[in-house]
Amino acid sequence: MRVLLVNDYAVTGGYGAEAYVRRLAAGLQEAGDDVAVWAGEVRHQGVGRWRDVWDPRARAELSRWIAAFQPDIVHFHNVVRECSPSVLTAGDKPAVMTVHDHRILGVPDGPQDGLSGRAAGVAVRASARLAASTARRRLAATMAVSDPIAGELRRRGFPDVTVVAVPVDPPVREPKPVTESSDVVFVGRLSADKGPDLAVSAFAALAGRFPGARLLFVGDGPLRPALAQQAAALGERVRFLGRLEPEGVSEVLGTSRVVVVPSVPDRRPEGSPTVVAEAAAHGRPLVASDDPGLAAAARRLGGAVIVPAGDAASLADAVAAMLADDRLAADLGGRAREAVAGLHGRAAVTAAVRSVYARALAGR
């Protein structure tokens, strides 16, 4: 097949959705498909962010790509942050979409550049309404990264909804035994919805009992200055590593003790964070909040302890248990690693996506 993948942000950077597109492109190519990626081509700034609602120029540019590449199928990913719902109407080829988060359902994910407060909310809701209505008419099939998102898409009338897991790559090298480390690792954007402030509070509560433990943040974001101030009393025991290339992330995960994902759904619900499967691929146990999408992904792999979202004390207790009990940490990490390839391996995810393509093409 000839497949065109479409995403708001370039796949060489970004976070979960961009990693998904990058890994899927590799998987499709390994399966023998001819793949092109149209991503990061549109950028709205300042008052121009109103074009997030509808951007005819983005539609025209994607239409030119479709005419030149002549794909058998167009696979949309995140398109409502920059490209706008207009791109869903580009060309006349069969189209599918992977819904990575709740943005297309009208849930904002932070302040908009050049817009704030009520204006930002109006723009997000207008874009979501247009995207949802356009997608229902245009798409042949829809993929969701989690059961909660899939349920909401079905309720809103999206066509042929299937849950397809997020793909992960294997570790860059064999991870060290989990018992040889006492590092607590957070991987993700440093924004309020991800709960990094809760990670600092939890670590501060347990640090005295585990003098060799460190808290490592992999990622960057608007909360980094505030987090550094919050963690100042802990000195070098809390480190901010910044954005790392995938190989660097793998290195950190492969030498960690436990991975924490304290997302707060009241701030913004999760789709299915890639770090859940990445931790499993490295044989690392997980302590995760009970955000619905996050908890569903973690429970499926069987290597996590789930704690109430927003509860730093419960988070601290669960992390302390992982640091104190070698057998618990090793058993949970090993269980998740055994399950991850069949659920999140690139070959497994690619096969699931290609089966959706086949249905979409047959349905045309």
Residue pairs with C-beta under 8 A, 6 or more apart in sequence:
1 28
1 33
1 34
1 72
1 73
1 354
1 357
1 361
2 33
2 34
2 35
2 36
2 69
2 70
2 71
2 72
2 73
3 28
3 33
3 34
3 35
3 36
3 71
3 72
3 73
3 74
3 75
3 357
4 35
4 36
4 37
4 38
4 65
4 66
4 69
4 71
4 73
4 74
4 75
4 93
5 21
5 24
5 25
5 35
5 36
5 37
5 38
5 39
5 75
5 77
6 37
6 38
6 39
6 62
6 74
6 75
6 76
6 77
6 79
6 83
6 87
7 17
7 18
7 21
7 37
7 38
7 39
7 40
7 76
7 77
7 78
7 79
8 39
8 40
8 42
8 77
8 78
8 79
8 80
8 81
8 82
8 83
9 17
9 18
9 39
9 40
9 78
9 81
9 82
10 18
10 39
10 40
11 18
11 19
11 21
11 22
11 25
11 37
11 39
11 40
12 18
12 22
13 243
15 188
15 189
15 219
15 274
16 100
16 166
16 271
16 272
16 273
16 274
17 77
17 78
17 100
17 101
18 39
19 246
19 274
20 77
20 98
20 100
20 145
20 166
20 167
20 274
21 37
21 39
21 77
23 167
23 168
23 169
23 346
23 349
24 75
24 167
24 346
24 349
24 350
24 353
25 35
25 37
26 346
27 167
27 346
27 347
27 349
27 350
27 353
28 35
28 350
28 353
28 354
29 35
30 346
30 347
30 350
31 350
31 351
31 354
33 354
36 65
36 69
36 71
38 62
38 65
41 58
41 61
41 62
41 83
42 55
42 57
42 58
42 61
42 82
42 83
42 84
43 82
44 50
44 51
44 52
44 55
44 82
44 113
45 113
45 114
46 113
46 114
47 114
47 115
48 114
49 112
49 113
49 114
49 115
49 123
50 115
50 123
51 57
51 58
51 84
52 80
52 81
52 82
52 84
52 112
52 123
52 127
53 84
53 85
53 123
53 126
53 127
53 130
54 84
54 85
54 86
54 127
54 130
55 83
55 84
55 86
55 87
56 86
58 82
58 83
58 84
58 86
58 87
59 84
59 86
59 87
59 89
59 90
60 90
62 83
62 87
62 90
62 91
63 90
63 91
66 74
66 90
66 91
66 93
67 91
71 93
72 93
72 94
72 357
72 361
73 93
73 94
73 95
73 96
73 357
73 360
73 361
74 90
74 91
74 93
74 94
74 95
74 96
75 95
75 96
75 97
75 98
75 353
75 357
76 87
76 88
76 95
76 96
76 97
76 98
76 135
76 139
77 97
77 98
77 100
78 100
78 101
78 103
79 85
79 87
79 88
79 131
80 103
80 104
80 127
80 128
80 131
81 103
84 127
84 130
85 127
85 130
85 131
85 134
85 135
88 95
88 97
88 131
88 134
88 135
88 138
88 139
89 134
89 138
94 140
94 360
94 361
94 363
94 364
95 138
95 139
95 140
95 360
96 139
96 140
96 141
96 142
96 143
96 356
96 357
96 360
97 135
97 139
97 142
97 143
98 142
98 143
98 144
98 145
98 164
98 353
99 142
99 143
99 144
99 145
99 149
99 153
99 158
99 271
100 145
100 271
100 272
101 107
101 109
101 149
101 269
101 270
101 271
102 149
102 152
102 268
102 269
102 271
103 109
103 124
103 128
104 128
104 131
104 132
104 135
105 128
105 132
105 149
105 152
105 153
105 156
106 124
106 125
106 128
106 129
106 132
107 128
107 268
107 269
108 120
108 121
108 124
108 268
109 193
109 268
110 191
110 193
110 222
110 268
111 120
112 119
112 120
112 123
112 124
115 123
132 156
132 158
135 142
135 158
136 156
136 157
136 158
136 159
139 158
139 159
140 159
140 160
140 359
140 360
140 361
140 363
140 364
141 159
141 160
141 161
141 162
141 356
141 359
141 360
141 363
142 153
142 158
142 159
142 160
142 161
142 162
143 161
143 162
143 163
143 164
143 353
143 356
144 150
144 153
144 161
144 162
144 163
144 164
145 163
145 164
145 165
145 166
145 271
145 272
145 293
146 163
146 270
146 271
146 272
146 292
146 293
146 296
146 297
147 163
147 293
147 296
148 269
148 292
148 293
148 296
149 271
149 272
149 293
150 161
150 162
150 163
153 161
154 161
160 356
160 359
160 360
160 363
162 352
162 356
164 349
164 352
164 353
164 356
165 272
165 277
165 297
165 343
165 344
165 348
165 349
165 352
166 272
166 274
166 277
166 297
166 344
166 349
167 277
167 344
167 345
167 346
167 348
167 349
167 350
168 274
168 277
168 278
168 280
168 281
168 340
168 344
168 345
168 346
169 246
169 250
169 281
169 346
170 281
171 250
171 253
171 254
171 281
171 282
172 246
172 247
172 250
172 251
172 254
173 250
173 251
173 254
174 254
175 253
175 254
175 255
175 282
175 283
175 284
176 254
176 255
177 330
178 256
178 257
178 258
178 283
178 284
178 285
178 326
178 329
178 330
178 333
179 326
179 329
179 330
181 255
181 256
181 257
182 210
182 212
182 213
182 214
182 257
182 323
183 213
183 214
183 215
183 216
183 252
183 255
183 256
183 257
184 199
184 203
184 213
184 214
184 215
184 216
184 256
184 257
184 258
184 259
184 260
184 319
184 323
185 215
185 216
185 218
185 252
185 253
185 256
185 257
185 258
185 259
185 260
185 284
186 194
186 196
186 199
186 215
186 216
186 217
186 218
186 219
186 259
186 260
186 261
186 262
187 218
187 219
187 249
187 252
187 253
187 259
187 275
187 278
187 279
188 194
188 196
188 218
188 219
188 261
188 273
188 275
189 219
189 220
189 221
190 196
190 217
190 219
190 220
190 221
190 222
190 223
190 224
190 227
191 221
191 222
191 223
192 223
192 264
192 267
192 268
193 263
193 264
193 267
193 268
193 270
194 221
194 261
194 262
194 263
194 264
195 261
195 262
195 263
195 264
195 267
195 289
195 309
195 310
196 217
196 223
196 227
196 262
197 223
197 226
197 227
197 230
198 262
198 264
198 310
198 311
198 312
198 315
199 215
199 217
199 260
199 262
199 315
200 215
200 227
200 230
200 231
200 234
200 238
201 230
201 312
201 315
201 316
202 260
202 262
202 312
202 313
202 315
202 316
202 319
203 213
203 215
203 231
203 234
203 237
203 238
203 316
203 319
204 231
204 233
204 234
205 312
205 313
205 316
206 213
206 316
206 319
206 320
206 323
207 213
207 234
207 237
209 320
209 324
210 320
210 323
210 324
213 237
213 257
213 323
214 236
214 237
214 238
214 239
215 231
215 234
215 237
215 238
215 239
216 239
216 241
216 252
216 256
217 224
217 227
217 238
217 239
217 240
217 241
218 241
218 242
218 243
218 244
218 248
218 249
218 252
219 242
219 243
220 242
220 243
224 240
227 240
228 240
231 238
241 248
241 252
244 252
249 278
250 278
250 282
253 259
253 278
253 279
253 282
253 284
254 282
256 282
256 284
257 284
257 322
257 323
257 329
258 284
258 285
258 286
258 287
258 319
258 322
258 323
258 329
259 275
259 279
259 284
259 285
259 286
259 287
260 286
260 287
260 288
260 315
260 319
261 273
261 275
261 276
261 286
261 287
261 288
261 289
261 294
261 298
262 287
262 288
262 289
262 307
262 309
262 312
262 315
263 270
263 273
263 288
263 289
263 291
263 294
263 309
264 289
264 291
264 309
264 310
265 289
265 291
265 292
265 309
266 309
266 310
269 291
269 292
269 293
270 291
270 292
270 293
270 294
271 293
272 293
272 294
272 296
272 297
273 293
273 294
273 297
276 286
276 288
276 294
276 297
276 298
276 301
276 304
277 297
277 301
277 340
277 343
277 344
279 285
279 286
279 303
279 333
279 336
280 286
280 301
280 303
280 333
280 336
280 337
280 339
280 340
280 344
281 337
281 340
281 341
281 344
282 333
282 337
283 333
283 334
283 336
283 337
284 303
284 333
284 336
285 303
285 304
285 305
285 322
285 328
285 329
285 332
285 333
285 336
286 298
286 301
286 303
286 304
286 305
286 332
286 336
287 304
287 305
287 307
287 315
287 318
287 319
287 322
288 294
288 295
288 298
288 304
288 305
288 306
288 307
289 295
289 306
289 307
289 308
289 309
289 310
289 315
290 306
290 307
290 308
290 309
291 309
295 306
298 304
298 306
299 306
300 339
300 343
301 335
301 336
301 339
301 340
301 343
302 332
302 335
302 336
302 339
303 332
303 333
303 334
303 335
303 336
303 337
303 339
304 332
304 336
305 318
305 321
305 322
305 332
307 314
307 315
307 317
307 318
308 314
321 328
322 328
322 329
322 332
323 329
341 348
342 348
